[in-house]
Amino acid sequence: MARPDYLARVRAAKYDLRFCSRTEQPEMFRRYKAAQAEASRLSGYSEQELEAAIARDFADWVKQERLPKPPKRRR
C-alpha cells in the first residue's frame, strides 16, 4: 500500500531535521512542524498520533528510500 504524500513530506522533514547541521536546525524544525501540521489537518489525526506512528517505522522508511546514513556524532 502506498503511503500518502503528506506522510512522505513529514518523514522527509524529520530526516532533514535529524541529520542537518546545528546552524540549520531552527529552519528544519520549522519545516518539520509545518509538514506535521499539514499532515494532521489532512489525515484527521493529531500531531502526537502522527509523530508516534512515524517514529515506529522511521528507520525502515530510511532503508526503503535508500537514504544515506550520516556519520555518527562523537559525544
PDB file with SEQRES, HELIX, SHEET and CRYST1 records, atoms N, CA, C and O in Angstrom:
SEQRES   1 A   75  MET ALA ARG PRO ASP TYR LEU ALA ARG VAL ARG ALA ALA          
SEQRES   2 A   75  LYS TYR ASP LEU ARG PHE CYS SER ARG THR GLU GLN PRO          
SEQRES   3 A   75  GLU MET PHE ARG ARG TYR LYS ALA ALA GLN ALA GLU ALA          
SEQRES   4 A   75  SER ARG LEU SER GLY TYR SER GLU GLN GLU LEU GLU ALA          
SEQRES   5 A   75  ALA ILE ALA ARG ASP PHE ALA ASP TRP VAL LYS GLN GLU          
SEQRES   6 A   75  ARG LEU PRO LYS PRO PRO LYS ARG ARG ARG                      
HELIX    1 AA1 ASP A    5  PHE A   19  1                                  15    
HELIX    2 AA2 ARG A   22  GLU A   24  5                                   3    
HELIX    3 AA3 GLN A   25  SER A   43  1                                  19    
HELIX    4 AA4 GLU A   47  GLN A   64  1                                  18    
CRYST1    1.000    1.000    1.000  90.00  90.00  90.00 P 1           1          
ATOM      1  N   MET A   1       0.842  -1.177   0.000  1.00  0.00           N  
ATOM      2  CA  MET A   1       0.000   0.000   0.000  1.00  0.00           C  
ATOM      3  C   MET A   1       0.893   1.248   0.000  1.00  0.00           C  
ATOM      4  O   MET A   1       1.815   1.363   0.807  1.00  0.00           O  
ATOM      5  N   ALA A   2       0.615   2.146  -0.885  1.00  0.00           N  
ATOM      6  CA  ALA A   2       1.404   3.378  -0.989  1.00  0.00           C  
ATOM      7  C   ALA A   2       1.100   4.315   0.178  1.00  0.00           C  
ATOM      8  O   ALA A   2      -0.034   4.416   0.644  1.00  0.00           O  
ATOM      9  N   ARG A   3       2.129   4.982   0.622  1.00  0.00           N  
ATOM     10  CA  ARG A   3       1.951   5.959   1.694  1.00  0.00           C  
ATOM     11  C   ARG A   3       1.407   7.258   1.107  1.00  0.00           C  
ATOM     12  O   ARG A   3       1.757   7.640  -0.010  1.00  0.00           O  
ATOM     13  N   PRO A   4       0.546   7.932   1.871  1.00  0.00           N  
ATOM     14  CA  PRO A   4       0.073   9.244   1.406  1.00  0.00           C  
ATOM     15  C   PRO A   4       1.242  10.228   1.289  1.00  0.00           C  
ATOM     16  O   PRO A   4       2.215  10.150   2.038  1.00  0.00           O  
ATOM     17  N   ASP A   5       1.125  11.142   0.345  1.00  0.00           N  
ATOM     18  CA  ASP A   5       2.178  12.140   0.133  1.00  0.00           C  
ATOM     19  C   ASP A   5       2.458  12.962   1.375  1.00  0.00           C  
ATOM     20  O   ASP A   5       3.609  13.304   1.645  1.00  0.00           O  
ATOM     21  N   TYR A   6       1.419  13.284   2.136  1.00  0.00           N  
ATOM     22  CA  TYR A   6       1.646  14.117   3.316  1.00  0.00           C  
ATOM     23  C   TYR A   6       2.509  13.405   4.345  1.00  0.00           C  
ATOM     24  O   TYR A   6       3.268  14.058   5.062  1.00  0.00           O  
ATOM     25  N   LEU A   7       2.414  12.085   4.438  1.00  0.00           N  
ATOM     26  CA  LEU A   7       3.295  11.355   5.358  1.00  0.00           C  
ATOM     27  C   LEU A   7       4.727  11.337   4.838  1.00  0.00           C  
ATOM     28  O   LEU A   7       5.675  11.424   5.618  1.00  0.00           O  
ATOM     29  N   ALA A   8       4.881  11.227   3.540  1.00  0.00           N  
ATOM     30  CA  ALA A   8       6.220  11.274   2.951  1.00  0.00           C  
ATOM     31  C   ALA A   8       6.879  12.619   3.234  1.00  0.00           C  
ATOM     32  O   ALA A   8       8.078  12.684   3.503  1.00  0.00           O  
ATOM     33  N   ARG A   9       6.090  13.692   3.172  1.00  0.00           N  
ATOM     34  CA  ARG A   9       6.651  15.022   3.458  1.00  0.00           C  
ATOM     35  C   ARG A   9       7.076  15.148   4.917  1.00  0.00           C  
ATOM     36  O   ARG A   9       8.099  15.766   5.209  1.00  0.00           O  
ATOM     37  N   VAL A  10       6.298  14.568   5.840  1.00  0.00           N  
ATOM     38  CA  VAL A  10       6.671  14.616   7.264  1.00  0.00           C  
ATOM     39  C   VAL A  10       7.939  13.808   7.492  1.00  0.00           C  
ATOM     40  O   VAL A  10       8.845  14.260   8.193  1.00  0.00           O  
ATOM     41  N   ARG A  11       8.012  12.628   6.910  1.00  0.00           N  
ATOM     42  CA  ARG A  11       9.214  11.797   7.084  1.00  0.00           C  
ATOM     43  C   ARG A  11      10.448  12.478   6.501  1.00  0.00           C  
ATOM     44  O   ARG A  11      11.517  12.457   7.112  1.00  0.00           O  
ATOM     45  N   ALA A  12      10.306  13.072   5.342  1.00  0.00           N  
ATOM     46  CA  ALA A  12      11.441  13.777   4.732  1.00  0.00           C  
ATOM     47  C   ALA A  12      11.878  14.950   5.589  1.00  0.00           C  
ATOM     48  O   ALA A  12      13.074  15.194   5.747  1.00  0.00           O  
ATOM     49  N   ALA A  13      10.922  15.675   6.139  1.00  0.00           N  
ATOM     50  CA  ALA A  13      11.261  16.808   7.010  1.00  0.00           C  
ATOM     51  C   ALA A  13      11.930  16.318   8.292  1.00  0.00           C  
ATOM     52  O   ALA A  13      12.846  16.964   8.799  1.00  0.00           O  
ATOM     53  N   LYS A  14      11.478  15.184   8.816  1.00  0.00           N  
ATOM     54  CA  LYS A  14      12.101  14.622  10.021  1.00  0.00           C  
ATOM     55  C   LYS A  14      13.536  14.184   9.720  1.00  0.00           C  
ATOM     56  O   LYS A  14      14.441  14.402  10.525  1.00  0.00           O  
ATOM     57  N   TYR A  15      13.731  13.575   8.567  1.00  0.00           N  
ATOM     58  CA  TYR A  15      15.073  13.160   8.159  1.00  0.00           C  
ATOM     59  C   TYR A  15      15.988  14.381   8.068  1.00  0.00           C  
ATOM     60  O   TYR A  15      17.103  14.370   8.591  1.00  0.00           O  
ATOM     61  N   ASP A  16      15.511  15.428   7.404  1.00  0.00           N  
ATOM     62  CA  ASP A  16      16.306  16.656   7.271  1.00  0.00           C  
ATOM     63  C   ASP A  16      16.628  17.254   8.638  1.00  0.00           C  
ATOM     64  O   ASP A  16      17.755  17.685   8.881  1.00  0.00           O  
ATOM     65  N   LEU A  17      15.646  17.279   9.521  1.00  0.00           N  
ATOM     66  CA  LEU A  17      15.857  17.826  10.862  1.00  0.00           C  
ATOM     67  C   LEU A  17      16.861  16.986  11.638  1.00  0.00           C  
ATOM     68  O   LEU A  17      17.766  17.523  12.276  1.00  0.00           O  
ATOM     69  N   ARG A  18      16.703  15.690  11.583  1.00  0.00           N  
ATOM     70  CA  ARG A  18      17.565  14.808  12.365  1.00  0.00           C  
ATOM     71  C   ARG A  18      19.028  14.880  11.921  1.00  0.00           C  
ATOM     72  O   ARG A  18      19.935  14.770  12.746  1.00  0.00           O  
ATOM     73  N   PHE A  19      19.257  15.063  10.621  1.00  0.00           N  
ATOM     74  CA  PHE A  19      20.609  14.963  10.113  1.00  0.00           C  
ATOM     75  C   PHE A  19      21.180  16.270   9.572  1.00  0.00           C  
ATOM     76  O   PHE A  19      22.173  16.252   8.845  1.00  0.00           O  
ATOM     77  N   CYS A  20      20.574  17.394   9.912  1.00  0.00           N  
ATOM     78  CA  CYS A  20      21.086  18.686   9.456  1.00  0.00           C  
ATOM     79  C   CYS A  20      22.173  19.193  10.412  1.00  0.00           C  
ATOM     80  O   CYS A  20      22.387  18.643  11.493  1.00  0.00           O  
ATOM     81  N   SER A  21      22.839  20.242   9.981  1.00  0.00           N  
ATOM     82  CA  SER A  21      23.843  20.853  10.849  1.00  0.00           C  
ATOM     83  C   SER A  21      23.142  21.653  11.940  1.00  0.00           C  
ATOM     84  O   SER A  21      21.961  21.985  11.831  1.00  0.00           O  
ATOM     85  N   ARG A  22      23.871  21.946  12.961  1.00  0.00           N  
ATOM     86  CA  ARG A  22      23.308  22.688  14.099  1.00  0.00           C  
ATOM     87  C   ARG A  22      22.774  24.054  13.669  1.00  0.00           C  
ATOM     88  O   ARG A  22      21.762  24.518  14.194  1.00  0.00           O  
ATOM     89  N   THR A  23      23.442  24.690  12.729  1.00  0.00           N  
ATOM     90  CA  THR A  23      23.003  26.017  12.287  1.00  0.00           C  
ATOM     91  C   THR A  23      21.702  25.949  11.484  1.00  0.00           C  
ATOM     92  O   THR A  23      20.965  26.933  11.418  1.00  0.00           O  
ATOM     93  N   GLU A  24      21.418  24.805  10.879  1.00  0.00           N  
ATOM     94  CA  GLU A  24      20.198  24.638  10.093  1.00  0.00           C  
ATOM     95  C   GLU A  24      18.996  24.184  10.929  1.00  0.00           C  
ATOM     96  O   GLU A  24      17.866  24.195  10.438  1.00  0.00           O  
ATOM     97  N   GLN A  25      19.223  23.791  12.163  1.00  0.00           N  
ATOM     98  CA  GLN A  25      18.165  23.197  12.975  1.00  0.00           C  
ATOM     99  C   GLN A  25      16.924  24.073  13.145  1.00  0.00           C  
ATOM    100  O   GLN A  25      15.815  23.554  13.017  1.00  0.00           O  
ATOM    101  N   PRO A  26      17.045  25.362  13.423  1.00  0.00           N  
ATOM    102  CA  PRO A  26      15.810  26.151  13.590  1.00  0.00           C  
ATOM    103  C   PRO A  26      14.916  26.127  12.341  1.00  0.00           C  
ATOM    104  O   PRO A  26      13.700  25.977  12.454  1.00  0.00           O  
ATOM    105  N   GLU A  27      15.511  26.274  11.161  1.00  0.00           N  
ATOM    106  CA  GLU A  27      14.727  26.252   9.929  1.00  0.00           C  
ATOM    107  C   GLU A  27      14.165  24.864   9.650  1.00  0.00           C  
ATOM    108  O   GLU A  27      13.016  24.743   9.225  1.00  0.00           O  
ATOM    109  N   MET A  28      14.942  23.828   9.876  1.00  0.00           N  
ATOM    110  CA  MET A  28      14.472  22.463   9.641  1.00  0.00           C  
ATOM    111  C   MET A  28      13.361  22.090  10.628  1.00  0.00           C  
ATOM    112  O   MET A  28      12.431  21.364  10.276  1.00  0.00           O  
ATOM    113  N   PHE A  29      13.462  22.584  11.851  1.00  0.00           N  
ATOM    114  CA  PHE A  29      12.402  22.327  12.837  1.00  0.00           C  
ATOM    115  C   PHE A  29      11.113  23.012  12.402  1.00  0.00           C  
ATOM    116  O   PHE A  29      10.030  22.439  12.529  1.00  0.00           O  
ATOM    117  N   ARG A  30      11.225  24.237  11.889  1.00  0.00           N  
ATOM    118  CA  ARG A  30      10.046  24.961  11.411  1.00  0.00           C  
ATOM    119  C   ARG A  30       9.391  24.188  10.264  1.00  0.00           C  
ATOM    120  O   ARG A  30       8.169  24.049  10.223  1.00  0.00           O  
ATOM    121  N   ARG A  31      10.198  23.693   9.345  1.00  0.00           N  
ATOM    122  CA  ARG A  31       9.669  22.926   8.214  1.00  0.00           C  
ATOM    123  C   ARG A  31       9.007  21.627   8.680  1.00  0.00           C  
ATOM    124  O   ARG A  31       7.955  21.235   8.173  1.00  0.00           O  
ATOM    125  N   TYR A  32       9.637  20.975   9.645  1.00  0.00           N  
ATOM    126  CA  TYR A  32       9.077  19.732  10.180  1.00  0.00           C  
ATOM    127  C   TYR A  32       7.716  19.985  10.831  1.00  0.00           C  
ATOM    128  O   TYR A  32       6.761  19.247  10.589  1.00  0.00           O  
ATOM    129  N   LYS A  33       7.633  21.020  11.649  1.00  0.00           N  
ATOM    130  CA  LYS A  33       6.371  21.332  12.330  1.00  0.00           C  
ATOM    131  C   LYS A  33       5.289  21.710  11.314  1.00  0.00           C  
ATOM    132  O   LYS A  33       4.125  21.356  11.502  1.00  0.00           O  
ATOM    133  N   ALA A  34       5.648  22.419  10.249  1.00  0.00           N  
ATOM    134  CA  ALA A  34       4.682  22.789   9.214  1.00  0.00           C  
ATOM    135  C   ALA A  34       4.175  21.541   8.488  1.00  0.00           C  
ATOM    136  O   ALA A  34       2.977  21.415   8.233  1.00  0.00           O  
ATOM    137  N   ALA A  35       5.076  20.625   8.157  1.00  0.00           N  
ATOM    138  CA  ALA A  35       4.680  19.381   7.488  1.00  0.00           C  
ATOM    139  C   ALA A  35       3.804  18.539   8.400  1.00  0.00           C  
ATOM    140  O   ALA A  35       2.837  17.923   7.950  1.00  0.00           O  
ATOM    141  N   GLN A  36       4.142  18.516   9.672  1.00  0.00           N  
ATOM    142  CA  GLN A  36       3.371  17.758  10.652  1.00  0.00           C  
ATOM    143  C   GLN A  36       1.962  18.350  10.806  1.00  0.00           C  
ATOM    144  O   GLN A  36       0.985  17.604  10.875  1.00  0.00           O  
ATOM    145  N   ALA A  37       1.854  19.668  10.860  1.00  0.00           N  
ATOM    146  CA  ALA A  37       0.556  20.325  10.988  1.00  0.00           C  
ATOM    147  C   ALA A  37      -0.311  20.055   9.757  1.00  0.00           C  
ATOM    148  O   ALA A  37      -1.508  19.796   9.879  1.00  0.00           O  
ATOM    149  N   GLU A  38       0.301  20.118   8.571  1.00  0.00           N  
ATOM    150  CA  GLU A  38      -0.447  19.843   7.344  1.00  0.00           C  
ATOM    151  C   GLU A  38      -0.947  18.399   7.331  1.00  0.00           C  
ATOM    152  O   GLU A  38      -2.098  18.144   6.979  1.00  0.00           O  
ATOM    153  N   ALA A  39      -0.086  17.457   7.712  1.00  0.00           N  
ATOM    154  CA  ALA A  39      -0.471  16.050   7.737  1.00  0.00           C  
ATOM    155  C   ALA A  39      -1.602  15.822   8.737  1.00  0.00           C  
ATOM    156  O   ALA A  39      -2.520  15.045   8.476  1.00  0.00           O  
ATOM    157  N   SER A  40      -1.534  16.487   9.859  1.00  0.00           N  
ATOM    158  CA  SER A  40      -2.591  16.373  10.865  1.00  0.00           C  
ATOM    159  C   SER A  40      -3.917  16.868  10.305  1.00  0.00           C  
ATOM    160  O   SER A  40      -4.955  16.230  10.482  1.00  0.00           O  
ATOM    161  N   ARG A  41      -3.873  18.000   9.636  1.00  0.00           N  
ATOM    162  CA  ARG A  41      -5.085  18.579   9.057  1.00  0.00           C  
ATOM    163  C   ARG A  41      -5.668  17.659   7.985  1.00  0.00           C  
ATOM    164  O   ARG A  41      -6.881  17.452   7.940  1.00  0.00           O  
ATOM    165  N   LEU A  42      -4.816  17.110   7.127  1.00  0.00           N  
ATOM    166  CA  LEU A  42      -5.285  16.268   6.023  1.00  0.00           C  
ATOM    167  C   LEU A  42      -5.772  14.891   6.480  1.00  0.00           C  
ATOM    168  O   LEU A  42      -6.713  14.335   5.914  1.00  0.00           O  
ATOM    169  N   SER A  43      -5.122  14.355   7.502  1.00  0.00           N  
ATOM    170  CA  SER A  43      -5.446  12.993   7.928  1.00  0.00           C  
ATOM    171  C   SER A  43      -6.530  12.923   8.990  1.00  0.00           C  
ATOM    172  O   SER A  43      -7.234  11.919   9.098  1.00  0.00           O  
ATOM    173  N   GLY A  44      -6.668  13.984   9.773  1.00  0.00           N  
ATOM    174  CA  GLY A  44      -7.616  13.948  10.880  1.00  0.00           C  
ATOM    175  C   GLY A  44      -7.033  13.375  12.157  1.00  0.00           C  
ATOM    176  O   GLY A  44      -7.738  13.255  13.159  1.00  0.00           O  
ATOM    177  N   TYR A  45      -5.752  13.019  12.138  1.00  0.00           N  
ATOM    178  CA  TYR A  45      -5.069  12.534  13.332  1.00  0.00           C  
ATOM    179  C   TYR A  45      -4.325  13.687  13.982  1.00  0.00           C  
ATOM    180  O   TYR A  45      -3.942  14.645  13.311  1.00  0.00           O  
ATOM    181  N   SER A  46      -4.122  13.593  15.286  1.00  0.00           N  
ATOM    182  CA  SER A  46      -3.379  14.653  15.983  1.00  0.00           C  
ATOM    183  C   SER A  46      -1.902  14.579  15.599  1.00  0.00           C  
ATOM    184  O   SER A  46      -1.422  13.552  15.119  1.00  0.00           O  
ATOM    185  N   GLU A  47      -1.197  15.675  15.818  1.00  0.00           N  
ATOM    186  CA  GLU A  47       0.244  15.699  15.542  1.00  0.00           C  
ATOM    187  C   GLU A  47       0.965  14.672  16.389  1.00  0.00           C  
ATOM    188  O   GLU A  47       1.931  14.063  15.927  1.00  0.00           O  
ATOM    189  N   GLN A  48       0.521  14.464  17.615  1.00  0.00           N  
ATOM    190  CA  GLN A  48       1.157  13.484  18.502  1.00  0.00           C  
ATOM    191  C   GLN A  48       0.946  12.061  17.988  1.00  0.00           C  
ATOM    192  O   GLN A  48       1.858  11.236  18.050  1.00  0.00           O  
ATOM    193  N   GLU A  49      -0.249  11.774  17.485  1.00  0.00           N  
ATOM    194  CA  GLU A  49      -0.513  10.441  16.938  1.00  0.00           C  
ATOM    195  C   GLU A  49       0.335  10.181  15.693  1.00  0.00           C  
ATOM    196  O   GLU A  49       0.876   9.089  15.518  1.00  0.00           O  
ATOM    197  N   LEU A  50       0.446  11.184  14.840  1.00  0.00           N  
ATOM    198  CA  LEU A  50       1.273  11.039  13.646  1.00  0.00           C  
ATOM    199  C   LEU A  50       2.741  10.852  14.013  1.00  0.00           C  
ATOM    200  O   LEU A  50       3.426  10.013  13.428  1.00  0.00           O  
ATOM    201  N   GLU A  51       3.224  11.626  14.976  1.00  0.00           N  
ATOM    202  CA  GLU A  51       4.621  11.508  15.403  1.00  0.00           C  
ATOM    203  C   GLU A  51       4.903  10.105  15.918  1.00  0.00           C  
ATOM    204  O   GLU A  51       5.933   9.518  15.586  1.00  0.00           O  
ATOM    205  N   ALA A  52       4.000   9.565  16.724  1.00  0.00           N  
ATOM    206  CA  ALA A  52       4.187   8.218  17.260  1.00  0.00           C  
ATOM    207  C   ALA A  52       4.211   7.178  16.139  1.00  0.00           C  
ATOM    208  O   ALA A  52       5.038   6.266  16.158  1.00  0.00           O  
ATOM    209  N   ALA A  53       3.320   7.309  15.175  1.00  0.00           N  
ATOM    210  CA  ALA A  53       3.275   6.365  14.067  1.00  0.00           C  
ATOM    211  C   ALA A  53       4.530   6.452  13.205  1.00  0.00           C  
ATOM    212  O   ALA A  53       5.077   5.427  12.797  1.00  0.00           O  
ATOM    213  N   ILE A  54       4.979   7.645  12.933  1.00  0.00           N  
ATOM    214  CA  ILE A  54       6.171   7.846  12.103  1.00  0.00           C  
ATOM    215  C   ILE A  54       7.420   7.369  12.835  1.00  0.00           C  
ATOM    216  O   ILE A  54       8.313   6.789  12.217  1.00  0.00           O  
ATOM    217  N   ALA A  55       7.493   7.603  14.127  1.00  0.00           N  
ATOM    218  CA  ALA A  55       8.667   7.189  14.904  1.00  0.00           C  
ATOM    219  C   ALA A  55       8.851   5.674  14.865  1.00  0.00           C  
ATOM    220  O   ALA A  55       9.979   5.183  14.845  1.00  0.00           O  
ATOM    221  N   ARG A  56       7.741   4.937  14.855  1.00  0.00           N  
ATOM    222  CA  ARG A  56       7.834   3.467  14.871  1.00  0.00           C  
ATOM    223  C   ARG A  56       8.507   2.905  13.634  1.00  0.00           C  
ATOM    224  O   ARG A  56       9.215   1.902  13.727  1.00  0.00           O  
ATOM    225  N   ASP A  57       8.307   3.523  12.478  1.00  0.00           N  
ATOM    226  CA  ASP A  57       8.882   2.931  11.266  1.00  0.00           C  
ATOM    227  C   ASP A  57       9.842   3.860  10.531  1.00  0.00           C  
ATOM    228  O   ASP A  57      10.108   3.665   9.346  1.00  0.00           O  
ATOM    229  N   PHE A  58      10.358   4.862  11.221  1.00  0.00           N  
ATOM    230  CA  PHE A  58      11.253   5.816  10.584  1.00  0.00           C  
ATOM    231  C   PHE A  58      12.506   5.137  10.024  1.00  0.00           C  
ATOM    232  O   PHE A  58      12.894   5.395   8.885  1.00  0.00           O  
ATOM    233  N   ALA A  59      13.127   4.286  10.805  1.00  0.00           N  
ATOM    234  CA  ALA A  59      14.353   3.606  10.347  1.00  0.00           C  
ATOM    235  C   ALA A  59      14.067   2.732   9.125  1.00  0.00           C  
ATOM    236  O   ALA A  59      14.874   2.679   8.197  1.00  0.00           O  
ATOM    237  N   ASP A  60      12.928   2.053   9.122  1.00  0.00           N  
ATOM    238  CA  ASP A  60      12.565   1.239   7.951  1.00  0.00           C  
ATOM    239  C   ASP A  60      12.349   2.122   6.726  1.00  0.00           C  
ATOM    240  O   ASP A  60      12.750   1.763   5.619  1.00  0.00           O  
ATOM    241  N   TRP A  61      11.718   3.272   6.924  1.00  0.00           N  
ATOM    242  CA  TRP A  61      11.489   4.197   5.814  1.00  0.00           C  
ATOM    243  C   TRP A  61      12.815   4.673   5.224  1.00  0.00           C  
ATOM    244  O   TRP A  61      12.965   4.737   4.004  1.00  0.00           O  
ATOM    245  N   VAL A  62      13.778   5.006   6.088  1.00  0.00           N  
ATOM    246  CA  VAL A  62      15.092   5.453   5.610  1.00  0.00           C  
ATOM    247  C   VAL A  62      15.725   4.361   4.748  1.00  0.00           C  
ATOM    248  O   VAL A  62      16.294   4.653   3.696  1.00  0.00           O  
ATOM    249  N   LYS A  63      15.627   3.107   5.191  1.00  0.00           N  
ATOM    250  CA  LYS A  63      16.181   1.985   4.417  1.00  0.00           C  
ATOM    251  C   LYS A  63      15.440   1.813   3.093  1.00  0.00           C  
ATOM    252  O   LYS A  63      16.070   1.628   2.051  1.00  0.00           O  
ATOM    253  N   GLN A  64      14.120   1.871   3.123  1.00  0.00           N  
ATOM    254  CA  GLN A  64      13.319   1.691   1.906  1.00  0.00           C  
ATOM    255  C   GLN A  64      13.618   2.779   0.880  1.00  0.00           C  
ATOM    256  O   GLN A  64      13.652   2.514  -0.321  1.00  0.00           O  
ATOM    257  N   GLU A  65      13.832   3.981   1.348  1.00  0.00           N  
ATOM    258  CA  GLU A  65      14.128   5.097   0.455  1.00  0.00           C  
ATOM    259  C   GLU A  65      15.601   5.122   0.033  1.00  0.00           C  
ATOM    260  O   GLU A  65      16.003   5.902  -0.830  1.00  0.00           O  
ATOM    261  N   ARG A  66      16.384   4.257   0.655  1.00  0.00           N  
ATOM    262  CA  ARG A  66      17.824   4.164   0.384  1.00  0.00           C  
ATOM    263  C   ARG A  66      18.528   5.495   0.619  1.00  0.00           C  
ATOM    264  O   ARG A  66      19.370   5.930  -0.167  1.00  0.00           O  
ATOM    265  N   LEU A  67      18.155   6.122   1.728  1.00  0.00           N  
ATOM    266  CA  LEU A  67      18.776   7.396   2.095  1.00  0.00           C  
ATOM    267  C   LEU A  67      20.088   7.130   2.811  1.00  0.00           C  
ATOM    268  O   LEU A  67      20.210   6.142   3.536  1.00  0.00           O  
ATOM    269  N   PRO A  68      21.060   7.989   2.618  1.00  0.00           N  
ATOM    270  CA  PRO A  68      22.353   7.768   3.275  1.00  0.00           C  
ATOM    271  C   PRO A  68      22.254   7.980   4.774  1.00  0.00           C  
ATOM    272  O   PRO A  68      21.504   8.826   5.260  1.00  0.00           O  
ATOM    273  N   LYS A  69      23.030   7.193   5.483  1.00  0.00           N  
ATOM    274  CA  LYS A  69      23.140   7.385   6.926  1.00  0.00           C  
ATOM    275  C   LYS A  69      24.306   8.320   7.172  1.00  0.00           C  
ATOM    276  O   LYS A  69      25.402   8.085   6.663  1.00  0.00           O  
ATOM    277  N   PRO A  70      24.098   9.362   7.931  1.00  0.00           N  
ATOM    278  CA  PRO A  70      25.213  10.266   8.218  1.00  0.00           C  
ATOM    279  C   PRO A  70      26.187   9.611   9.199  1.00  0.00           C  
ATOM    280  O   PRO A  70      25.822   8.665   9.897  1.00  0.00           O  
ATOM    281  N   PRO A  71      27.403  10.102   9.252  1.00  0.00           N  
ATOM    282  CA  PRO A  71      28.357   9.537  10.223  1.00  0.00           C  
ATOM    283  C   PRO A  71      27.860   9.784  11.640  1.00  0.00           C  
ATOM    284  O   PRO A  71      27.198  10.783  11.920  1.00  0.00           O  
ATOM    285  N   LYS A  72      28.191   8.860  12.520  1.00  0.00           N  
ATOM    286  CA  LYS A  72      27.785   9.017  13.913  1.00  0.00           C  
ATOM    287  C   LYS A  72      28.560  10.159  14.543  1.00  0.00           C  
ATOM    288  O   LYS A  72      29.753  10.337  14.298  1.00  0.00           O  
ATOM    289  N   ARG A  73      27.859  10.924  15.355  1.00  0.00           N  
ATOM    290  CA  ARG A  73      28.500  12.050  16.031  1.00  0.00           C  
ATOM    291  C   ARG A  73      29.202  11.565  17.280  1.00  0.00           C  
ATOM    292  O   ARG A  73      28.708  10.689  17.991  1.00  0.00           O  
ATOM    293  N   ARG A  74      30.353  12.142  17.537  1.00  0.00           N  
ATOM    294  CA  ARG A  74      31.061  11.827  18.772  1.00  0.00           C  
ATOM    295  C   ARG A  74      30.496  12.669  19.891  1.00  0.00           C  
ATOM    296  O   ARG A  74      30.168  13.839  19.697  1.00  0.00           O  
ATOM    297  N   ARG A  75      30.385  12.086  21.033  1.00  0.00           N  
ATOM    298  CA  ARG A  75      29.820  12.810  22.185  1.00  0.00           C  
ATOM    299  C   ARG A  75      30.882  13.320  23.077  1.00  0.00           C  
ATOM    300  O   ARG A  75      30.585  13.950  24.092  1.00  0.00           O  
TER     301      ARG A  75                                                      
END                                                                             
